[in-house]
Amino acid sequence: MNSGNALSFDIKMTVENELRCQRSAGFALLCFETSITQTLCMLIFYATIEEIKINIGLKMLNLVTLEHEVKNRLTHLDISYDQISSIAKRAISQKLNAVSNHPANAAGTFAYHEGVRAMRDVLVDGETWKKLVENGIEYIENPIKKIRIIYQNVDFACNPEHAPQPISKRGGTAKCDAINSNQGDIFGVDLIPSNVWVICVSENNGTIDAEFSLPTEMTKNGFFSQFAERIFILQNSEIENATDTFDDSSENVEGYDDNINISFKN
C-alpha cells in the first residue's frame, strides 16, 4: 500500500494467518484474505507505535478445564483456584439465606452482595489487589497485571456449549463499555487501562458452577456475546442440605424451610 501521500507498510502474512505492519504514526487500511476466502479490512490508528501485530486467531476461545492447567493459568493472573472457589461458595451460601418472605429477587441480590464482598475479603491486600469503584461498577484491580475483576451471577457457568449469561442486567452502558474495552487487546497495544475479567457463578438444583472468564463483547441488552478465555473452576460442586433453596422464579414456596444449614462437599 504505497501511493502518493499514503503511508508505507511492511506487511507479512504467515501460515498462521498473522498480519504485521510497521509504521511510526498514522492511519492504515489493511485488507487481506482469510482461509475461508473472505476479505477483511481494518482501519487502524496509532500514534507512536512501532509495530502492530494482529492475530486473526484471537477470536478463538481459549477454554481451560483441566485442574492442573487451570491452576497454572490462574497463577499467572495472581489469583488461585482456592480463592475463586471460596468466593463462589460464599456467594451461594448467602443466596440460600433468602426465604419466602424476602422480595422475589432476594436470592440473586444476596449472592451478588456477598460475591463482591468475598472477592474483596479474599483478594484485596492493598498491594497486589485493590478495591475500585468506577462508573458505578464494583471492581477489584491489579494495577501491575492490568486486570480488573467483577462478580456476576449467571444462568449456567462451566458449560462449554453455552456462554454464561448474566441473570441481572445491572451495570447498563458502563458495564457494556467496560467489557467491550477488552477488545483493545486485538490490536496488541495498550489502549485500555485493564482487562475486565468476570467471576461467573451459577447455582442450579443444588450444585455450584464457577468460572473465571474474559468476555470481549457485551450487547446493549446485557448479554455476553464473545469470550476470549474461559477458565473452569467449580464444576457440579454439590451443596449439602440445599433441597429447600428459595426459587425466586417460582410462586410455589410451600414447605419452605427458613432454617437452612449449609455446608459444601469437597
DOBATOR-54552 format. One record per residue (C-alpha): residue in three letters; x negated, y negated, z negated; residue number from 1. Coordinates in pm, whole numbers, plus 32768, in hexadecimal, padded with zeros to 4 digits. Example, Ala and Ser with C-alpha at 12.3 -4.5 7.8 and 13.67 -1.06 7.14 Angstrom:
! DOBATOR-54552
> res;x;y;z;n
> ala;7B32;81C2;7CF4;1
> ser;7AA9;806A;7D36;2
END
This chain:
! DOBATOR-54552
> res;x;y;z;n
> met;8000;8000;8000;1
> asn;7F33;7EDD;807E;2
> ser;7FC6;7DD2;815B;3
> gly;7F99;7C56;8150;4
> asn;7FA2;7BE5;7FE8;5
> ala;8021;7D32;7F69;6
> leu;7F62;7DD8;7E52;7
> ser;7E62;7EE5;7E99;8
> phe;7E7C;8033;7DE7;9
> asp;7DB6;816F;7DC3;10
> ile;7EC3;827C;7DC6;11
> lys;7E82;83F0;7D9B;12
> met;7F83;8506;7D97;13
> thr;7F14;864D;7CF9;14
> val;7FAE;87A7;7D09;15
> glu;804E;875E;7BB7;16
> asn;8118;8644;7C56;17
> glu;804F;8540;7BA1;18
> leu;8032;83DF;7C29;19
> arg;7F1F;82ED;7BD0;20
> cys;7F01;8180;7C2F;21
> gln;7DF0;8091;7BC5;22
> arg;7E0E;7F19;7BB7;23
> ser;7DC8;7E01;7AC0;24
> ala;7F0F;7D41;7ADD;25
> gly;804B;7D1C;7BAC;26
> phe;8175;7DD7;7C36;27
> ala;8176;7F20;7CED;28
> leu;8280;7FD8;7DB0;29
> leu;821D;8146;7DAA;30
> cys;82C7;823E;7E8D;31
> phe;8272;83AE;7EA4;32
> glu;8306;84FE;7EFA;33
> thr;835F;85FF;7DF1;34
> ser;835D;8776;7E15;35
> ile;84D1;876D;7E65;36
> thr;8499;8680;7F8B;37
> gln;852F;8551;7EE5;38
> thr;8488;8400;7EFC;39
> leu;845B;8351;7DAD;40
> cys;8413;81E0;7D90;41
> met;83A7;8122;7C5C;42
> leu;8376;7FAE;7C31;43
> ile;826C;7F7F;7B28;44
> phe;81F2;7E43;7A82;45
> tyr;80B2;7E3A;79BD;46
> ala;7FE3;7D15;7949;47
> thr;7E94;7D8E;78C9;48
> ile;7EA1;7F06;7901;49
> glu;7D7D;7F9F;79BB;50
> glu;7E28;80E8;79FB;51
> ile;7F8D;8163;79F8;52
> lys;7FCA;82D5;79FB;53
> ile;8122;8358;7A53;54
> asn;8168;84C7;7A1F;55
> ile;82A4;8536;7ACD;56
> gly;82BB;865B;79E0;57
> leu;82FB;8578;78B3;58
> lys;8470;85B4;78D2;59
> met;843B;8724;7891;60
> leu;84A8;877D;7732;61
> asn;839E;87F9;7642;62
> leu;8457;88F7;756A;63
> val;8399;896E;7435;64
> thr;8441;8A8D;737D;65
> leu;8339;8B7E;72F8;66
> glu;82ED;8B36;718B;67
> his;8171;8B29;71A9;68
> glu;8189;8A43;72D8;69
> val;8289;896C;7223;70
> lys;81A4;8941;70F6;71
> asn;8077;88EF;71D0;72
> arg;8139;87EE;7297;73
> leu;81C8;8746;7160;74
> thr;806C;872A;70C9;75
> his;8008;864C;71ED;76
> leu;8130;856C;719A;77
> asp;80D1;8548;7028;78
> ile;8201;860B;6FB5;79
> ser;823D;8770;6F46;80
> tyr;8335;888A;6F74;81
> asp;8383;888F;6E00;82
> gln;83C3;871A;6DF4;83
> ile;84C6;871E;6F0A;84
> ser;8563;8859;6E7A;85
> ser;8588;87AB;6D2A;86
> ile;8625;8677;6DCA;87
> ala;8723;8749;6E88;88
> lys;8784;8819;6D59;89
> arg;87AF;86E9;6C7B;90
> ala;888F;8644;6D7E;91
> ile;896F;8773;6DA0;92
> ser;897C;879F;6C27;93
> gln;8A1D;8649;6C12;94
> lys;8B05;8697;6D33;95
> leu;8B8B;87BB;6C6B;96
> asn;8BDB;86D5;6B48;97
> ala;8CFB;863F;6C0F;98
> val;8E4A;86AD;6B81;99
> ser;8FAE;869F;6BFD;100
> asn;8FF9;854F;6B5C;101
> his;8ED2;84A4;6C03;102
> pro;8F0C;83E4;6D48;103
> ala;8F11;84BE;6E7F;104
> asn;8DB5;8451;6EEA;105
> ala;8D19;847F;6D91;106
> ala;8C57;85BB;6DE3;107
> gly;8B9D;851C;6F04;108
> thr;8B67;83D8;6E48;109
> phe;8ADA;848D;6D19;110
> ala;89F0;8556;6DF9;111
> tyr;8975;8420;6EAF;112
> his;8937;8358;6D72;113
> glu;887A;8475;6CCC;114
> gly;87C0;84C6;6E0E;115
> val;8737;8365;6E21;116
> arg;86E3;8363;6CAE;117
> ala;863E;84BB;6CBD;118
> met;8574;8453;6DEE;119
> arg;84E9;8330;6D27;120
> asp;84C2;83EE;6BE0;121
> val;8400;8504;6C8A;122
> leu;8329;8441;6D7F;123
> val;8300;82D4;6D1F;124
> asp;81BB;82A1;6C64;125
> gly;8171;8136;6CB7;126
> glu;8044;8198;6D86;127
> thr;8089;8296;6E98;128
> trp;8205;8272;6E98;129
> lys;82C3;8135;6E45;130
> lys;8430;80D5;6E23;131
> leu;84B9;7FFF;6F3D;132
> val;860D;7F64;6F8A;133
> glu;8626;7EBC;70DD;134
> asn;875B;7E4A;719A;135
> gly;882F;7F04;709F;136
> ile;877F;8051;70DA;137
> glu;86ED;810C;6FB0;138
> tyr;8593;818F;7009;139
> ile;8454;8208;6F74;140
> glu;831E;81A8;7036;141
> asn;81BC;8225;7061;142
> pro;8104;80F5;70F1;143
> ile;7FC6;81BA;7131;144
> lys;806D;82C9;7200;145
> lys;8168;81CB;7288;146
> ile;828D;82A7;7226;147
> arg;83DD;8243;719A;148
> ile;84D8;833F;7114;149
> ile;864F;832C;70E1;150
> tyr;873C;842A;7048;151
> gln;8866;84A3;7114;152
> asn;8989;858F;70D0;153
> val;89C7;8651;7211;154
> asp;8AC0;874F;7292;155
> phe;89CD;886D;72D4;156
> ala;8855;8866;72A2;157
> cys;8756;896B;7316;158
> asn;8822;89E9;743D;159
> pro;873F;89EF;756F;160
> glu;8870;89EF;7653;161
> his;890A;88BB;75B0;162
> ala;8882;875F;756B;163
> pro;88DD;86FA;7407;164
> gln;89DC;85E1;7403;165
> pro;8A1C;84E3;72EE;166
> ile;8B5C;851D;722B;167
> ser;8B71;83AC;71D7;168
> lys;8B2D;82A4;72DD;169
> arg;8AB1;81AC;71D7;170
> gly;8992;80D0;7245;171
> gly;8A2D;805A;738B;172
> thr;8959;7F95;747D;173
> ala;8833;7F78;738A;174
> lys;880B;80F1;736E;175
> cys;883D;811D;74E3;176
> asp;872C;8020;752D;177
> ala;8642;80C0;742E;178
> ile;866B;821C;74C6;179
> asn;8654;81A3;762C;180
> ser;8512;80EB;75D8;181
> asn;8471;8244;75BB;182
> gln;846C;8245;7736;183
> gly;8346;8154;7722;184
> asp;8265;8284;7701;185
> ile;82B1;82DB;786C;186
> phe;81C3;81C7;78D5;187
> gly;80A9;8238;77F3;188
> val;8081;80DD;7762;189
> asp;80C9;803F;7611;190
> leu;8213;7F98;766C;191
> ile;82C6;7FE1;7526;192
> pro;826A;7FC3;73B5;193
> ser;82BF;812C;7360;194
> asn;8366;8266;73DE;195
> val;84B0;82AB;732E;196
> trp;84D1;8416;72BC;197
> val;8612;84A3;722C;198
> ile;864B;859F;7115;199
> cys;8781;864C;71A0;200
> val;8844;8718;70A0;201
> ser;8980;87E5;70C9;202
> glu;8A4B;88C7;6FE5;203
> asn;8B48;89BB;7072;204
> asn;8BF0;8ADF;6FC5;205
> gly;8B03;8AD5;6E9E;206
> thr;89BC;8AC8;6F60;207
> ile;88C9;89A8;6F91;208
> asp;8806;895B;70CD;209
> ala;8707;8843;70DF;210
> glu;861A;87C9;71E9;211
> phe;8521;86AC;720E;212
> ser;854C;8620;7368;213
> leu;84EE;8505;7451;214
> pro;8614;848C;7524;215
> thr;85BE;83A6;7644;216
> glu;8717;8342;76B6;217
> met;8858;82E9;7601;218
> thr;8998;8286;76B3;219
> lys;8A5F;8152;7656;220
> asn;8B69;822D;75B5;221
> gly;8A6A;82C3;74C7;222
> phe;8A07;8411;7563;223
> phe;88A5;8494;7591;224
> ser;8878;84E0;7701;225
> gln;8703;8526;7719;226
> phe;85F7;85B3;7633;227
> ala;847F;85BF;7660;228
> glu;8444;86AE;753D;229
> arg;850E;8782;744C;230
> ile;846B;882C;7321;231
> phe;8544;8931;7275;232
> ile;851F;8935;70F9;233
> leu;8642;89EB;7052;234
> gln;8700;8AE8;7121;235
> asn;8839;8B8A;7090;236
> ser;87C7;8B46;6F2C;237
> glu;88DB;8BCC;6E4D;238
> ile;8978;8B0E;6D2D;239
> glu;89F5;8BD8;6C0A;240
> asn;8B4F;8B8B;6B79;241
> ala;8BA7;8AB6;6CA6;242
> thr;8CF1;8B5A;6D02;243
> asp;8DB9;8A40;6C62;244
> thr;8D0E;891E;6D12;245
> phe;8DED;87FB;6D6E;246
> asp;8E44;8801;6EDF;247
> asp;8E79;8693;6F32;248
> ser;8F12;86F0;7081;249
> ser;9030;87B1;6FE5;250
> glu;9166;874B;6F25;251
> asn;9170;889C;6E76;252
> val;90C2;8880;6D25;253
> glu;9192;8978;6C61;254
> gly;90C8;8A45;6B6B;255
> tyr;8FA6;8956;6B7D;256
> asp;8EBA;8979;6A57;257
> asp;8E3B;882A;69D7;258
> asn;8D2B;88D4;6909;259
> ile;8C29;8950;6A01;260
> asn;8ADE;89E4;6998;261
> ile;89E1;89C4;6AB0;262
> ser;88A3;8A86;6AE5;263
> phe;87D9;8AE4;6C15;264
> lys;8751;8C2E;6C8A;265
> asn;85E2;8C33;6CDF;266
END
